Amino acid sequence: MALVQALERHGHRILPTDTCPVETSSRLHPEPQAASATTSPGSPPWKEPR
């Protein structure tokens, strides 16, 4: 919500929609992710391998 509020304060328009759900967690400190064969050490888990 803070991101949306900051964008609105700076004049950006936000289009609310329920067609793209977002999954969130209430944890304050995420658990470390297990290593995966598709990611190299230090690379973000969302980045596609090249």
Secondary structure, 3 states (H helix, E strand, C coil): CHHHHHHHHCCCCCCCCCCCCCCCCCCCCCCCCCCCCCCCCCCCCCCCCC
